[in-house]
Amino acid sequence: MEFSSKFLENAVYEVSQLPGIGKRTALRLVLHLLKQPERQTEELTTALTNLRTQISYCNNCHNISDTEICEICANPKRNKSIICIVEDIRDVMAIESTSQYQGLYHVLGGKISPMEGVGPQDLNISSLVQKLKAGGIEELIFALSSTMEGDTTNFYIYKQLEGIEIKTSTIARGISVGDELEYADEVTLGRSILNRVPFENSIKAN
């Protein structure tokens, strides 16, 4: 792809680094921005800069937040005795959209994947175990995607709970095996949360 401007080429290259965007799509997006009022581009730049410099993570659940404690953890109406383990904020958003869950979350920040070089030490697992050892949590819901990496992560965390008195459950398999949680429709996901089953049963099923 030949460019008439180095500025254009650099902009297209940077946009094309985003997931699922090739150079042709990146070029279309960049040319679209050029046609917009300069103010709109400046607002986009400011939003992205603030995203990198101002955003933080909840000290309690590791969810993306504007404050030290996110709105979900700070909400007095949430059931603080139940924790739902998810991979990232997309899963929090997916479950919240069902309006079927009123507990808290714990965002791992990924899944164990030896092929990608992601081990337990790279995830927010130790803070979860410490939280459970501190007491006050009655149920832990495993809500990772039903993939090999998700099941491996679930089982690893489950083994870390030995000696801790707590009920463990997993979302019902209304979610197809191999599917990512964020792509499930709200009705299916909501029913999976409500009809969760003991985690031990999911191990026996495998």
N, C-alpha and C positions, 0 to 999 in steps of 0.2 A: 504494500500500500504506500503510494507516494504522497507526500504532504508538501503543500506550498508554503507552510509556515512551521517553524520549529516549536513555537508556542502551542500551535494546534496539535502537533505530533506529541508533545509532552503531555498535554491534557488528555488526549485519547489514550495514551499509554497508561496513565494513572487510573483512569476510569475503567479501563479494561482489566485491571487487577482485581476488581470486585468479582465475587462469585457469580458465575452464570452469565457474565457479560463478555462477549468477544469484541474484537476490534471494530467490526462494522457497527455493532450496537453502540459501542462507546463513541464512535464518530457521530452517529445520529444524535446521541444525547448531548455531546459537546456542541454540535451545530445548533441544536435546539436552544441551549443556554445562550449562545451568541445572539440569537434572535430576540431573546427576552430583555426587558429593561435591566440596566446594570444593577439596579437596586435588588432585583430578585437574586442575581448571582451573589451579591454581597451578603444577602440574608442566608443563602445556602452555605457560603463560606463561614459565616459566623456560627451557624448551627453546628457545623462539623467541627469547628475549632472548640466550641463549648463542650461538645460531646467528648472530646479528648482531654480537655483540661479541667472541666468542672464536674463531670459525672463521678460518682463514687459507688461503692458496693456496701450493702447493708452489713453491719457488724454482726448481725444475728443469723441471717439466712444466706448471705452472699448474693442476694438479688441486686440487679442494677438499681441505683437509687440516687436521688438528689441530696439525700440527707444520710446521716450515720445509721439511722434505723428507718427502714422502708415503711411505706404506708400500711402494708399488710401486717407486718410485725407490730406496728404501733397501734393498730386498730383494736380497741378493747373488746369489740364484739367477736373477734376471732377466737376459735377454740385452741388455746395454747398447749393443750395436752396431746394434740395430734400433729405429726410432722409428715409431710409428703416429700419424698426425695425425687428431684427432677434433674435433668441434664443441664438446662440453661433457661434463660428468661423466656424464650419462645414457648417452652412447655408450661411455665407459670401462666403466661398469657392465654394459652390454649385451655388450661383447666379453669382459670378464672372466668373465661367466656361462657362456661357451662352453668355457672351459678349454683353448682351442686356440691361445692367443697368450701368449708368454712374454717379449716384448720390453718396451720402455718406451713411454710415450705423450707426446704434446704436445697440450695442450688449447688450441684457438684462442680459445674464448670466443664463438664465433658464426661467421657466414659473411658474405662480402661481399654486400651487398644495397643497391644504389643507391636502390631504391624506399623502403627503410626508413632511408636515411641512414647505412648502415654501410659504411665504407671499410676498406682494408687497414690504415690507421693505427689503427683501433679494435680490431684483433685482435692476438693474440700471434704475429705473423709475424716481426717483426724479431729477436726473441729466438731463434726457431727457426733463422733463417738464420745468426745468430752462432754458435749451437750446432754447426751443420753445418760452418761454416768452421773451427771449432776442431779438427775431425778426430775420428776414433774411431767415426764412424757409417758403417756399411756399406750400410744399406738404409733407405729412407724409404717408408712405406706410406700412401697416401692412402685414408682411410676416412671421408670425408664422405658425407652422404646424396646419393643420385643425383638431385638436383634441379638446376635451372638455377643457383641460388645456390651449391650445392655444387660443381658443375663449374667455375663461374667462379672460385671460391676455389682449387680444385685447380690450375687452369691458371695463375693468378697466382703461386702459390707455386712451381710448376714453372719458370716463367720467371725467378724469383729465384735459381734454382740453377745458372744458367749459369756455367761455370768451376769448379764444385764437382764433384769426382769422387765420385759416389754412385749406387747402384742405386735406381731409383724404381719402385714398383709400386702397383697399386690393387686393392681387393677385387674379386673376381669378381662379375659382375652377376647373381648369384643373388638379389640384392636388386632388386626391381622398380624401374624408373625412376619417380622421383617419390616413392618411399617414404622415410620417415625411418628412420635406422638403429636407433633405440631400439625400434621396433615390430616388427622382424624376429624370427622365432623363432630360438631358440638353435642349432638344427641348421643352418638355412640360413645364418645369420651365421657360424657356425663353419666351414662349408665354404667360404664366400666368403673368409675369412681364409686358409685353407690353400691354396686354389686361386687366390690372387691372381695377376694378370698384369702384365707391364711397363706402366708408365703410358703410354708412347709408343703402345702398341696401343690404349688407350682414346681417345686423341686422334684416331687414324686412323679409329676406328670412328664417331666423331662427325662 
